[in-house]
Structure formats: structure tokens, C-alpha cells
Amino acid sequence: MRTIVYGSTASGLALEGSDIDIAIQNLKVFSKEQCLDLLHKLKNNLSSLPYVKDCKEINAVKVPVIKLLLNINKMGINNENTEMKVDITIDDSTESMHSYVLYGIFFTNWVIQKLKEFTHLKALVLLLKKLLSMHGLNIPYHGGISSYVLTLMLTAFLYTCPQLHTPAQYFLEILRYYGQEFKSSQMAIIQGQYILIPREMISNCGLMVVDLYMPENNAAASVTKFEEVRELLSNTYEKINKLAETYDPKQTSFSILDKILA
């Protein structure tokens, strides 16, 4: 048996308070029933620990998960944020190409590689994740944009945009491009580039981002709120420009980003 941390915590792209994704592997589990049985036993054992504030077992999903809420002060960790959220899954796949955990590990390693390739990518992902989360548009099962899709969108932009100098310039141009110029009804994102596609190939979700791990899949298939995302990005772009017209750093104690992300 081994445990592995993957996802945004492992890649360094987690917002404060984000879940920590942990997978348990090599348990010789070959069916969902076995997986559910092990998760139930694990949940009962974890629930008795003094630092576990809440422990829920969620089975009615594609990948069963235990959701933990921990009191980290009781673990001897001193931090302003006294709580930590942890998601625990068991990799029960017998076909490695369709393993949810391997999929997560693949994406984590890909992100780490892109963070080395693009100097400003980390700052841009975190800024956009924060902006989306403030408006409830970062939750995939509610129609929002996942970290995976967001990172694919940003790397495509960085591959194709003109050379800029600062994260702020890139951030502003991303807001403008995806908020006002990008045509989701005509374009798909694939392997770091944009391609024109026939309208009839666009699914009802309104956004097509080809999955790197399984190219036959649309990674953005669950994104049903892209028009809301577009409106948010466009409005934020306009708001920043308006603030910049009168902004004087010598006479104000706040930054423009403070106003945007407050």
C-alpha cells in the first residue's frame, strides 16, 4: 500500500483552504464494492481520531471519496487557519489508462512541467482561480471551470499570445481575450493552440478543450456557465481599466488587485 498526494496541492496551485487530494494505491481492490467496503472501514477508523472534526463518506459519485475536516491545532500545527480539508480516494482501477488517480497524477506532473516552462503561469492560475472562486464559477459539478480546464486555457494563451513583460500585463490581456475576443462557438483549445472547428462539433456545454490524457474527451464538457465566466472576465477587464485611469500609487494605500479580489 502507498499514499500519494496529487492535484493542486502537489502542483503548488492550491488556494488557501483548498482540499488536499490523497489517493491510496496498491490495495488489490478489483471492484467498486470492495472499494466501498474499504472506504467504510477507513471512515469508521478516522472518525474516532481526536483531530477529525467531520468525516463523510460519499459513494453516489463516479469516484467514491472520504471527505475529512481536520482541526490542525489538535495535530500540533500552529496556523491562523485552524481547519484543513482532505479528500481520500482508493484507486480501484484495473485498467491503468482509465484510472482516475493516474489521470490526476498525469495532470499534476504536466502542470509542474508547464510551471517551469512559463514563468508567469503560477501567478496567473492563482489569480484566475481566486477570481472565479469569489463568484462560484470554479466548481465543475456546478457548471464552473475546473483547475485543469483553466490551466489548459492559460497555457494555450501563453503559447499563442504576443510577448509581454509582467504578470499584470498577461492577466489583463487574458481577461480581455477570454472575456471579449475568444469565440467558443467557433474555436477549440487543443495541445496549447486554438483551432477553428465547425459549429456542429461544439457540444451543448459551449466550450471545447481537448483532454490531454484522453484526447477523445472534451475536458470542458461539464462547463455550462462559460457565458457567465466570459461576462465576469470582461467586466473585470473594464473595471481594472477604469480604476487605472485615476489610480496613483503614491496617494493610495491599496492596489488595483486589492479592489478586484477584495
Residue frames relative to the residue before (quaternion, step in Angstrom):
aa qw qx qy qz dx dy dz
M 1.0000 0.0000 0.0000 0.0000 0.00 0.00 0.00
R 0.0591 0.7741 -0.6302 0.0124 3.54 -1.15 0.65
T 0.2742 -0.7291 0.5979 0.1890 3.54 -1.25 0.48
I 0.0704 -0.7957 0.6014 0.0145 3.55 -1.09 0.70
V 0.2913 -0.7290 0.5964 0.1674 3.54 -1.04 0.88
Y 0.0517 0.7922 -0.6052 0.0584 3.55 -0.85 0.95
G 0.6144 0.5663 -0.3966 0.3801 3.57 -1.26 -0.05
S 0.8207 -0.3004 0.1777 0.4524 3.55 -1.31 -0.30
T 0.5969 0.5539 -0.3734 0.4444 3.61 1.09 -0.55
A 0.6869 0.4796 -0.2796 0.4691 3.57 0.94 -0.88
S 0.7185 0.4423 -0.2560 0.4719 3.59 1.03 -0.73
G 0.4952 -0.6714 0.4205 0.3566 3.59 1.25 -0.28
L 0.6009 0.5782 -0.3501 0.4266 3.59 1.25 0.29
A 0.4009 0.7227 -0.4710 0.3085 3.58 1.16 0.53
L 0.3771 -0.6762 0.5818 0.2490 3.54 -1.10 0.74
E 0.6300 -0.5138 0.4013 0.4219 3.57 -1.22 0.37
G 0.7925 0.2723 -0.2203 0.4993 3.55 -0.84 0.97
S 0.4552 0.6905 -0.4532 0.3326 3.60 1.26 0.00
D 0.5731 -0.5775 0.4544 0.3629 3.55 -1.22 0.51
I 0.3064 -0.6875 0.6202 0.2209 3.53 -1.26 0.55
D 0.2406 -0.7894 0.5527 0.1161 3.59 -0.67 1.11
I 0.0064 0.7941 -0.6054 0.0534 3.55 -0.71 1.14
A 0.1235 -0.7854 0.6039 0.0575 3.56 -0.91 0.94
I 0.2412 -0.7315 0.6199 0.1500 3.53 -1.15 0.75
Q 0.0700 -0.8201 0.5678 -0.0147 3.56 -0.72 1.11
N 0.8030 0.3474 -0.2432 0.4187 3.50 -1.45 0.11
L 0.4010 0.7117 -0.4809 0.3185 3.56 0.99 0.85
K 0.3882 -0.7338 0.4651 0.3073 3.58 1.29 -0.01
V 0.3231 0.7177 -0.5293 0.3168 3.51 0.85 1.11
F 0.0999 -0.8523 0.5135 0.0000 3.58 -0.59 1.12
S 0.7643 0.2406 -0.1818 0.5700 3.58 1.23 0.15
K 0.6131 -0.5517 0.4105 0.3889 3.54 -1.23 0.42
E 0.6033 0.5691 -0.3581 0.4288 3.57 1.09 -0.68
Q 0.6488 0.4998 -0.3109 0.4823 3.58 0.98 -0.84
C 0.6317 0.5416 -0.3190 0.4538 3.53 1.00 -0.85
L 0.6728 0.4998 -0.2936 0.4598 3.58 0.88 -0.94
D 0.6364 0.5331 -0.3239 0.4538 3.56 1.04 -0.80
L 0.6717 0.4880 -0.2936 0.4738 3.59 0.95 -0.89
L 0.6421 0.5217 -0.3244 0.4586 3.57 0.98 -0.80
H 0.6388 0.5302 -0.3245 0.4534 3.57 1.01 -0.81
K 0.6603 0.4921 -0.3047 0.4785 3.59 0.97 -0.84
L 0.6473 0.5178 -0.3112 0.4649 3.56 1.02 -0.86
K 0.6373 0.5352 -0.3225 0.4511 3.56 0.98 -0.84
N 0.6531 0.5134 -0.3138 0.4599 3.60 0.94 -0.85
N 0.6665 0.4951 -0.2986 0.4707 3.59 0.99 -0.83
L 0.6793 0.4944 -0.2965 0.4541 3.57 0.92 -0.89
S 0.6180 0.5851 -0.3427 0.3978 3.57 1.02 -0.77
S 0.6745 0.5105 -0.2944 0.4448 3.59 1.12 -0.56
L 0.5362 0.6335 -0.4114 0.3768 3.61 1.23 -0.20
P 0.5473 -0.6773 0.3856 0.3051 3.61 -0.88 0.93
Y 0.7139 0.4473 -0.2633 0.4700 3.61 1.10 -0.56
V 0.5564 0.5813 -0.4013 0.4376 3.59 1.27 0.11
K 0.2381 -0.7983 0.5417 0.1122 3.59 -0.43 1.24
D 0.7974 -0.0294 0.0549 0.6002 3.55 1.04 -0.78
C 0.0141 -0.7923 0.6092 -0.0302 3.55 -1.05 0.79
K 0.0116 0.8165 -0.5735 0.0655 3.54 -0.48 1.24
E 0.2478 -0.7414 0.6101 0.1295 3.49 -1.13 0.83
I 0.0631 -0.8083 0.5854 -0.0083 3.60 -0.58 1.18
N 0.0945 -0.8492 0.5193 -0.0153 3.54 -0.39 1.29
A 0.6729 0.5268 -0.3005 0.4235 3.58 1.08 -0.66
V 0.5434 0.5553 -0.4210 0.4681 3.55 0.90 1.04
K 0.6957 -0.4731 0.3304 0.4278 3.56 -1.27 0.30
V 0.7777 0.1441 -0.0676 0.6082 3.56 1.00 -0.88
P 0.3459 -0.7526 0.5198 0.2092 3.63 -0.34 1.19
V 0.0438 -0.8228 0.5649 -0.0438 3.56 -0.95 0.86
I 0.2774 -0.6861 0.6394 0.2087 3.51 -1.31 0.48
K 0.1540 -0.7834 0.5982 0.0693 3.56 -0.81 1.03
L 0.1166 -0.8139 0.5691 0.0100 3.53 -0.62 1.21
L 0.1060 -0.7278 0.6697 0.1023 3.52 -1.22 0.61
L 0.1121 -0.8374 0.5349 0.0049 3.55 -0.46 1.25
N 0.3173 -0.6803 0.6229 0.2201 3.53 -1.24 0.62
I 0.2348 -0.8329 0.4825 0.1355 3.56 -0.08 1.28
N 0.5391 0.6034 -0.4190 0.4119 3.61 1.16 -0.31
K 0.6678 0.4902 -0.2924 0.4777 3.55 1.08 -0.76
M 0.6289 0.4966 -0.3358 0.4951 3.57 1.30 -0.12
G 0.5669 -0.6171 0.3731 0.3982 3.57 1.31 0.09
I 0.5530 0.5805 -0.4000 0.4440 3.59 1.26 0.39
N 0.2143 -0.7833 0.5736 0.1071 3.57 -0.68 1.10
N 0.2160 0.7614 -0.5747 0.2082 3.55 -0.58 1.18
E 0.5789 -0.5848 0.4301 0.3714 3.58 -1.13 0.63
N 0.6991 0.3707 -0.2387 0.5629 3.55 1.06 -0.77
T 0.2383 -0.8359 0.4823 0.1092 3.57 -0.28 1.25
E 0.7217 0.4231 -0.2416 0.4917 3.59 1.25 -0.24
M 0.0928 -0.7711 0.6283 0.0451 3.53 -1.21 0.62
K 0.2241 -0.7741 0.5805 0.1165 3.57 -0.93 0.95
V 0.0449 -0.8018 0.5953 -0.0291 3.56 -0.89 1.03
D 0.1614 -0.7550 0.6293 0.0889 3.55 -1.01 0.90
I 0.0901 -0.8009 0.5917 0.0184 3.58 -0.77 1.06
T 0.0137 -0.7860 0.6179 -0.0183 3.56 -0.86 1.01
I 0.3062 -0.7045 0.6027 0.2159 3.52 -1.35 0.33
D 0.3365 -0.7338 0.5520 0.2087 3.56 -0.79 0.99
D 0.0170 -0.8379 0.5439 -0.0418 3.56 -0.19 1.32
S 0.4276 0.7299 -0.4533 0.2809 3.60 1.25 0.20
T 0.2542 -0.7490 0.5911 0.1581 3.56 -1.02 0.81
E 0.6856 0.3759 -0.2709 0.5614 3.57 1.31 -0.05
S 0.3626 -0.7986 0.4333 0.2074 3.53 -0.12 1.34
M 0.6300 0.5518 -0.3539 0.4164 3.62 1.00 -0.65
H 0.7449 0.3511 -0.2110 0.5267 3.58 1.17 -0.43
S 0.3902 0.7271 -0.4768 0.3030 3.58 1.24 0.37
Y 0.4587 -0.6863 0.4955 0.2703 3.56 -0.76 1.05
V 0.6702 0.5031 -0.3048 0.4525 3.58 0.94 -0.87
L 0.6540 0.4953 -0.3224 0.4722 3.58 0.91 -0.83
Y 0.5868 0.5595 -0.3484 0.4704 3.54 1.13 -0.69
G 0.6822 0.4883 -0.2812 0.4659 3.58 0.90 -0.94
I 0.6531 0.5050 -0.3078 0.4730 3.56 1.01 -0.83
F 0.6134 0.5484 -0.3375 0.4573 3.57 1.01 -0.83
F 0.6946 0.4718 -0.2804 0.4651 3.58 0.81 -0.99
T 0.6232 0.5413 -0.3421 0.4490 3.61 0.98 -0.80
N 0.6798 0.4796 -0.2877 0.4744 3.58 0.89 -0.92
W 0.6232 0.5335 -0.3349 0.4635 3.58 1.07 -0.74
V 0.6484 0.5191 -0.3153 0.4591 3.58 0.95 -0.87
I 0.6444 0.5252 -0.3218 0.4532 3.58 0.91 -0.90
Q 0.6367 0.5213 -0.3160 0.4722 3.58 1.05 -0.79
K 0.6888 0.4766 -0.2845 0.4664 3.61 0.91 -0.89
L 0.5978 0.5549 -0.3643 0.4495 3.60 1.09 -0.58
K 0.6464 0.4908 -0.3126 0.4935 3.58 1.13 -0.60
E 0.6704 0.5168 -0.2891 0.4471 3.56 1.09 -0.75
F 0.7903 0.2147 -0.0986 0.5653 3.58 1.00 -0.85
T 0.4276 -0.7507 0.4508 0.2247 3.56 -0.43 1.27
H 0.7750 0.3816 -0.1839 0.4689 3.58 0.90 -0.94
L 0.4214 0.7491 -0.4542 0.2346 3.61 1.19 -0.14
K 0.6495 0.5333 -0.3369 0.4246 3.61 0.84 -0.88
A 0.6742 0.4899 -0.3019 0.4628 3.59 0.84 -0.96
L 0.6670 0.5123 -0.3041 0.4474 3.58 0.96 -0.85
V 0.6464 0.5094 -0.3239 0.4667 3.60 0.93 -0.84
L 0.6828 0.4906 -0.2963 0.4531 3.58 0.85 -0.95
L 0.6365 0.5235 -0.3284 0.4614 3.60 0.99 -0.79
L 0.7030 0.4575 -0.2730 0.4711 3.58 0.85 -0.98
K 0.6200 0.5322 -0.3468 0.4605 3.60 1.03 -0.72
K 0.6476 0.5130 -0.3166 0.4662 3.58 0.97 -0.86
L 0.6596 0.5137 -0.3067 0.4549 3.57 0.90 -0.93
L 0.6804 0.4821 -0.2887 0.4704 3.58 0.88 -0.93
S 0.6638 0.5178 -0.3152 0.4380 3.59 0.93 -0.87
M 0.6119 0.5615 -0.3504 0.4329 3.60 1.08 -0.67
H 0.7576 0.3403 -0.1799 0.5272 3.58 1.18 -0.57
G 0.5337 -0.6718 0.3864 0.3386 3.58 1.24 0.37
L 0.5304 0.6457 -0.3940 0.3828 3.58 1.16 0.56
N 0.5841 0.5813 -0.3693 0.4296 3.57 1.20 0.48
I 0.5909 0.5718 -0.3662 0.4356 3.59 1.24 0.20
P 0.4037 -0.7665 0.4408 0.2348 3.61 -0.29 1.23
Y 0.7267 0.4388 -0.2659 0.4568 3.61 0.85 -0.90
H 0.6499 0.4152 -0.3374 0.5398 3.57 1.32 0.25
G 0.6650 -0.5389 0.2904 0.4278 3.56 1.25 0.42
G 0.5393 0.6449 -0.3886 0.3771 3.58 1.30 0.05
I 0.6073 -0.5683 0.4295 0.3517 3.53 -1.36 -0.06
S 0.3660 -0.7396 0.5285 0.1995 3.58 -0.73 1.08
S 0.6579 -0.4857 0.3902 0.4231 3.57 -1.29 0.27
Y 0.6154 0.5653 -0.3336 0.4364 3.57 1.06 -0.80
V 0.7003 0.4545 -0.2685 0.4805 3.57 0.76 -1.06
L 0.6370 0.5338 -0.3323 0.4459 3.59 0.94 -0.84
T 0.6741 0.4911 -0.3004 0.4628 3.58 0.91 -0.88
L 0.6251 0.5203 -0.3359 0.4751 3.59 1.04 -0.70
M 0.6435 0.5215 -0.3162 0.4625 3.58 1.01 -0.81
L 0.6997 0.4780 -0.2758 0.4538 3.57 0.90 -0.90
T 0.6509 0.4920 -0.3362 0.4704 3.60 0.97 -0.71
A 0.6027 0.5380 -0.3584 0.4678 3.60 1.06 -0.66
F 0.6469 0.5148 -0.3155 0.4657 3.56 0.98 -0.83
L 0.6893 0.4944 -0.2877 0.4446 3.58 0.86 -0.97
Y 0.6269 0.5351 -0.3334 0.4577 3.58 1.11 -0.62
T 0.8037 0.3493 -0.1383 0.4615 3.57 0.97 -0.83
C 0.6140 0.5844 -0.3634 0.3866 3.62 1.14 -0.39
P 0.6103 -0.5260 0.4284 0.4090 3.59 -1.24 0.31
Q 0.5895 -0.5859 0.4232 0.3608 3.58 -1.18 0.53
L 0.0647 -0.7773 0.6256 0.0137 3.56 -0.82 1.07
H 0.5256 -0.6943 0.4163 0.2615 3.59 -1.24 0.14
T 0.8180 0.1910 -0.0723 0.5378 3.59 0.91 -0.83
P 0.6299 -0.5236 0.4009 0.4103 3.61 -1.21 0.39
A 0.6188 0.5574 -0.3463 0.4318 3.60 1.05 -0.74
Q 0.6506 0.5050 -0.3156 0.4712 3.60 0.98 -0.82
Y 0.6546 0.4995 -0.3110 0.4746 3.58 0.96 -0.84
F 0.6357 0.5433 -0.3244 0.4422 3.57 0.96 -0.91
L 0.6747 0.4956 -0.2893 0.4641 3.57 0.88 -0.96
E 0.6812 0.4869 -0.2940 0.4610 3.58 0.93 -0.87
I 0.6097 0.5335 -0.3452 0.4738 3.60 1.11 -0.64
L 0.6289 0.5262 -0.3301 0.4676 3.59 0.97 -0.83
R 0.6780 0.4890 -0.2893 0.4663 3.56 0.92 -0.92
Y 0.6966 0.4935 -0.2966 0.4281 3.58 0.80 -1.00
Y 0.7619 0.3668 -0.2184 0.4870 3.59 0.67 -1.06
G 0.6614 0.5049 -0.3146 0.4569 3.58 1.19 -0.40
Q 0.8379 0.2135 -0.0626 0.4985 3.57 1.02 -0.73
E 0.7795 0.3776 -0.1922 0.4614 3.61 1.02 -0.62
F 0.6420 0.5583 -0.3352 0.4047 3.58 0.90 -0.91
K 0.2141 -0.7887 0.5700 0.0852 3.57 -0.82 1.06
S 0.2154 -0.8202 0.5178 0.1132 3.57 -0.02 1.29
S 0.6325 0.5343 -0.3373 0.4480 3.60 1.20 -0.41
Q 0.7600 0.3564 -0.1881 0.5099 3.58 1.24 -0.23
M 0.7803 0.3264 -0.1432 0.5139 3.57 1.18 -0.47
A 0.1667 -0.7463 0.6340 0.1152 3.51 -1.26 0.57
I 0.3560 -0.6992 0.5761 0.2291 3.54 -1.23 0.53
I 0.1353 0.7947 -0.5744 0.1424 3.56 -0.68 1.11
Q 0.8610 -0.0781 0.0184 0.5022 3.54 -0.82 1.08
G 0.7490 -0.4412 0.2290 0.4381 3.55 0.77 1.02
Q 0.7185 0.3624 -0.2677 0.5299 3.59 1.13 0.48
Y 0.4155 -0.6728 0.5504 0.2678 3.53 -1.35 0.22
I 0.0402 -0.7937 0.6065 0.0226 3.57 -0.95 0.83
L 0.4588 -0.6547 0.5237 0.2943 3.54 -1.13 0.66
I 0.0243 -0.8010 0.5982 -0.0098 3.58 -0.90 0.86
P 0.5889 -0.5650 0.4301 0.3859 3.60 -1.15 0.52
R 0.5883 -0.6166 0.3952 0.3428 3.57 -0.97 0.86
E 0.6517 0.5450 -0.3333 0.4088 3.60 0.98 -0.78
M 0.6188 0.5476 -0.3477 0.4431 3.60 1.25 -0.28
I 0.5655 0.5888 -0.3910 0.4250 3.59 1.23 -0.30
S 0.3802 -0.7253 0.5261 0.2294 3.56 -0.81 1.00
N 0.7104 -0.4719 0.3204 0.4124 3.56 -1.31 0.20
C 0.5579 0.6198 -0.3972 0.3833 3.59 1.19 -0.39
G 0.4271 -0.7481 0.4285 0.2727 3.59 1.18 -0.41
L 0.7526 0.2588 -0.1871 0.5759 3.60 1.22 0.08
M 0.0856 -0.8012 0.5914 0.0319 3.56 -0.87 0.95
V 0.0700 0.7626 -0.6345 0.1048 3.54 -0.68 1.20
V 0.3318 -0.7824 0.4916 0.1901 3.58 -0.32 1.23
D 0.4579 -0.6999 0.4911 0.2437 3.54 -0.85 1.08
L 0.4336 -0.7108 0.4919 0.2546 3.59 -0.84 0.96
Y 0.7012 0.4842 -0.2657 0.4508 3.57 1.00 -0.85
M 0.7766 0.0639 -0.0221 0.6263 3.55 1.05 -0.83
P 0.2548 -0.8416 0.4557 0.1384 3.61 0.20 1.30
E 0.5880 0.5717 -0.3833 0.4249 3.59 1.18 -0.31
N 0.6671 0.5030 -0.2889 0.4674 3.60 1.27 -0.28
N 0.3535 -0.6710 0.6037 0.2458 3.52 -1.28 0.51
A 0.3523 -0.7700 0.4939 0.1974 3.59 -0.40 1.22
A 0.7131 0.4258 -0.2393 0.5029 3.58 1.23 -0.47
A 0.2703 0.8093 -0.4918 0.1734 3.59 1.20 0.36
S 0.7073 0.4587 -0.2655 0.4677 3.60 1.08 -0.67
V 0.5361 0.6374 -0.4055 0.3767 3.60 1.26 -0.15
T 0.0063 0.8202 -0.5692 0.0564 3.57 -0.25 1.28
K 0.6995 0.4538 -0.2592 0.4875 3.58 1.28 -0.16
F 0.2329 0.8101 -0.5167 0.1501 3.58 1.07 0.60
E 0.6154 0.5410 -0.3616 0.4448 3.60 1.05 -0.63
E 0.6266 0.5113 -0.3346 0.4837 3.59 1.10 -0.65
V 0.6242 0.5243 -0.3286 0.4769 3.56 1.06 -0.78
R 0.6439 0.5279 -0.3161 0.4548 3.57 0.91 -0.93
E 0.6659 0.5056 -0.3007 0.4588 3.58 0.92 -0.93
L 0.6384 0.5288 -0.3191 0.4594 3.57 1.01 -0.85
L 0.6757 0.4903 -0.2977 0.4631 3.59 0.87 -0.93
S 0.6576 0.5105 -0.3075 0.4609 3.57 0.94 -0.87
N 0.6703 0.4957 -0.2959 0.4663 3.59 0.90 -0.91
T 0.6422 0.5178 -0.3197 0.4661 3.58 1.03 -0.79
Y 0.6153 0.5427 -0.3319 0.4655 3.58 1.05 -0.79
E 0.6871 0.4735 -0.2823 0.4733 3.57 0.85 -0.96
K 0.6412 0.5303 -0.3242 0.4501 3.58 1.00 -0.79
I 0.6470 0.5125 -0.3191 0.4658 3.59 0.95 -0.85
N 0.6595 0.5088 -0.3121 0.4569 3.57 0.90 -0.87
K 0.6536 0.5076 -0.3162 0.4638 3.58 1.00 -0.79
L 0.6539 0.5034 -0.3102 0.4720 3.58 0.97 -0.83
A 0.6455 0.5507 -0.3163 0.4243 3.56 1.03 -0.85
E 0.5789 0.6135 -0.3710 0.3883 3.61 1.13 -0.58
T 0.7972 0.2486 -0.1204 0.5368 3.59 1.03 -0.74
Y 0.4768 0.7045 -0.4257 0.3085 3.60 1.25 -0.01
D 0.0103 0.7696 -0.6372 0.0397 3.55 -0.93 1.00
P 0.3379 -0.7861 0.4767 0.2016 3.62 -0.24 1.22
K 0.6217 0.5519 -0.3465 0.4345 3.60 1.19 -0.43
Q 0.7641 0.3667 -0.1839 0.4979 3.57 1.15 -0.53
T 0.7150 0.3801 -0.2520 0.5300 3.60 1.25 0.03
S 0.3830 -0.7392 0.5151 0.2038 3.55 -1.12 0.67
F 0.6881 0.4292 -0.2781 0.5147 3.60 1.26 0.10
S 0.3999 -0.6730 0.5566 0.2781 3.53 -1.28 0.36
I 0.6475 -0.5064 0.3838 0.4208 3.56 -1.25 0.28
L 0.6318 0.5318 -0.3339 0.4544 3.59 1.03 -0.73
D 0.5789 0.5706 -0.3794 0.4419 3.59 1.10 -0.61
K 0.6690 0.4946 -0.2935 0.4708 3.55 0.99 -0.84
I 0.6799 0.5004 -0.2872 0.4526 3.57 0.99 -0.85
L 0.7948 0.3146 -0.1389 0.5000 3.57 0.89 -0.96
A 0.3813 0.7319 -0.4861 0.2877 3.60 1.22 0.27
